[in-house]
Amino acid sequence: RFICIYPAYLNNKKTIAEGRRIPIDKAVENPTSTEIQDVCAAVGFNVLLEKNKMYPREWNRDMQYRGRVRIQLKQDDGNPCLPQFPTRKSVMLYAAETIPKLKTRTQKMGGSDQSVQQGEGGKKGKGKKKK
């Protein structure tokens, strides 16, 4: 009855081997589990967000890549909860189509990220010299 959607399924930065499940031209750049939850809850699904779960193929342990969204796709009798979404793929394609239209996504495009700074360095080449 419930299906799981990990952000990796909709990420256009991932290959199919890394876990992407929809075509790259329809995929989204780095979706989060919260965005998937927002989109699916808005359309009327019964949604559960599990923040501490991780996609097994995900090598990056950052909080950005964590999370799993559980969506009730079918009722007890086997009929779809929402007739316009009969399959898990239809839900994933809808989510990938709608996430770029979210307010959080459209506002981020206007400002530039100045918080990203690289302050590492200075310890290269230190150590014993070979004789």
Secondary structure as the mmCIF struct_conf table of DSSP 4:
data_model
#
loop_
_struct_conf.conf_type_id
_struct_conf.id
_struct_conf.beg_label_comp_id
_struct_conf.beg_label_asym_id
_struct_conf.beg_label_seq_id
_struct_conf.end_label_comp_id
_struct_conf.end_label_asym_id
_struct_conf.end_label_seq_id
STRN STRN1 PHE A 2 ILE A 5
HELX_RH_3T_P HELX_RH_3T_P1 PRO A 7 LEU A 10
STRN STRN2 ASN A 11 ASN A 11
TURN_TY1_P TURN_TY1_P1 ASN A 12 LYS A 13
BEND BEND1 LYS A 14 LYS A 14
TURN_TY1_P TURN_TY1_P2 ILE A 16 GLY A 19
BEND BEND2 ILE A 22 ILE A 22
TURN_TY1_P TURN_TY1_P3 ILE A 24 LYS A 26
STRN STRN3 VAL A 28 VAL A 28
BEND BEND3 GLU A 29 ASN A 30
HELX_RH_AL_P HELX_RH_AL_P1 SER A 33 VAL A 43
TURN_TY1_P TURN_TY1_P4 GLY A 44 GLY A 44
STRN STRN4 VAL A 47 GLU A 50
TURN_TY1_P TURN_TY1_P5 LYS A 51 ASN A 52
TURN_TY1_P TURN_TY1_P6 PRO A 56 ARG A 57
HELX_RH_3T_P HELX_RH_3T_P2 MET A 63 TYR A 65
STRN STRN5 ARG A 68 GLN A 72
STRN STRN6 LYS A 74 LYS A 74
TURN_TY1_P TURN_TY1_P7 ASP A 76 ASP A 77
BEND BEND4 GLY A 78 GLY A 78
STRN STRN7 PRO A 80 PRO A 80
BEND BEND5 CYS A 81 LEU A 82
TURN_TY1_P TURN_TY1_P8 PRO A 83 GLN A 84
BEND BEND6 THR A 87 THR A 87
HELX_RH_AL_P HELX_RH_AL_P2 ARG A 88 THR A 98
HELX_RH_3T_P HELX_RH_3T_P3 ILE A 99 LYS A 101
BEND BEND7 LEU A 102 LEU A 102
HELX_RH_AL_P HELX_RH_AL_P3 LYS A 103 LYS A 108
TURN_TY1_P TURN_TY1_P9 MET A 109 GLY A 110
BEND BEND8 GLY A 111 GLY A 111
BEND BEND9 GLY A 122 GLY A 122
BEND BEND10 LYS A 124 GLY A 125
BEND BEND11 GLY A 127 GLY A 127
HELX_LH_PP_P HELX_LH_PP_P1 LYS A 128 LYS A 130
#
